[in-house]
Amino acid sequence: MDVSVLLEPEINLERLAEILDGLGHEGRVHATRTWSGKQKKALFEKAKGFKPVEIDFLVPSSVGNLVEVVHTGHNTTGIHPHFKKHFTRIEGEDFPIAGYNEQSLAMFSGPGYFAAYAGEGDRKGELVFDYDKITKTKPESWPKIEKNDGFISGLVNGGMIDYLRALSTHVSVGEAYKNGKTRGFWFTLVRKDPN
């Protein structure tokens, strides 16, 4: 479904959220993949404070520990725009959710493990993906845990933090930062609820 009429000339977040909530998973993925980098950036800016997002957005509270929930992503890097972020609830860490990236260049950059937690201060109501915090536990099906400090993995993921804002019940938009500065990349995620 083409929802671009809700993005220009002015973004209507309430109506966009209503339409996205009415679509199925594939419809949401298709809609988010049609948004340009300029539109993703505008959505991220407009979404500040729109729908404060809590950690259960990534992995619903009904899902147990070490059970995977996948979010289908699309980014504005141009190198590998299609990806998935895998999330799981964990115990025994100073963060509640662990995740990793599945994308076409993972054989070179590594799995890109990260911690997910609630933002604080001016990031309250957002979620944070911190690539310098790595889990010690994972579901068996996930790739080997690797720190983001190798030559290529360090260049790609080291010092990286993503900030996430909700657009609807399943759809979110984020911005990537590296070493405290924006990378000028934005992305969308669409959660697929586990069966």
Secondary structure in CASP SS format (residue, H / E / C, confidence):
PFRMAT SS
TARGET T0000
AUTHOR 0000-0000-0000
METHOD secondary structure of the structure
MODEL  1
M C 1.00
D C 1.00
V C 1.00
S H 1.00
V H 1.00
L H 1.00
L C 1.00
E C 1.00
P C 1.00
E C 1.00
I C 1.00
N C 1.00
L H 1.00
E H 1.00
R H 1.00
L H 1.00
A H 1.00
E H 1.00
I H 1.00
L H 1.00
D H 1.00
G H 1.00
L C 1.00
G C 1.00
H H 1.00
E H 1.00
G H 1.00
R H 1.00
V H 1.00
H H 1.00
A H 1.00
T H 1.00
R H 1.00
T C 1.00
W C 1.00
S C 1.00
G H 1.00
K H 1.00
Q H 1.00
K H 1.00
K H 1.00
A H 1.00
L H 1.00
F H 1.00
E H 1.00
K H 1.00
A C 1.00
K C 1.00
G C 1.00
F C 1.00
K C 1.00
P C 1.00
V C 1.00
E C 1.00
I H 1.00
D H 1.00
F H 1.00
L C 1.00
V C 1.00
P C 1.00
S C 1.00
S C 1.00
V C 1.00
G C 1.00
N E 1.00
L C 1.00
V C 1.00
E C 1.00
V E 1.00
V E 1.00
H E 1.00
T E 1.00
G E 1.00
H E 1.00
N E 1.00
T C 1.00
T C 1.00
G C 1.00
I C 1.00
H C 1.00
P C 1.00
H E 1.00
F E 1.00
K E 1.00
K E 1.00
H E 1.00
F E 1.00
T E 1.00
R E 1.00
I C 1.00
E C 1.00
G C 1.00
E C 1.00
D C 1.00
F C 1.00
P C 1.00
I E 1.00
A E 1.00
G E 1.00
Y E 1.00
N E 1.00
E E 1.00
Q E 1.00
S C 1.00
L C 1.00
A H 1.00
M H 1.00
F H 1.00
S H 1.00
G C 1.00
P C 1.00
G C 1.00
Y C 1.00
F E 1.00
A E 1.00
A E 1.00
Y E 1.00
A E 1.00
G C 1.00
E C 1.00
G H 1.00
D H 1.00
R H 1.00
K C 1.00
G C 1.00
E C 1.00
L E 1.00
V E 1.00
F E 1.00
D E 1.00
Y C 1.00
D C 1.00
K C 1.00
I C 1.00
T C 1.00
K C 1.00
T C 1.00
K C 1.00
P C 1.00
E C 1.00
S C 1.00
W C 1.00
P C 1.00
K C 1.00
I C 1.00
E C 1.00
K C 1.00
N C 1.00
D C 1.00
G C 1.00
F H 1.00
I H 1.00
S H 1.00
G H 1.00
L H 1.00
V H 1.00
N C 1.00
G C 1.00
G C 1.00
M E 1.00
I E 1.00
D E 1.00
Y E 1.00
L E 1.00
R E 1.00
A E 1.00
L C 1.00
S C 1.00
T C 1.00
H C 1.00
V E 1.00
S E 1.00
V E 1.00
G E 1.00
E E 1.00
A E 1.00
Y E 1.00
K E 1.00
N C 1.00
G C 1.00
K E 1.00
T E 1.00
R E 1.00
G E 1.00
F E 1.00
W E 1.00
F E 1.00
T E 1.00
L E 1.00
V E 1.00
R E 1.00
K E 1.00
D C 1.00
P C 1.00
N C 1.00
END
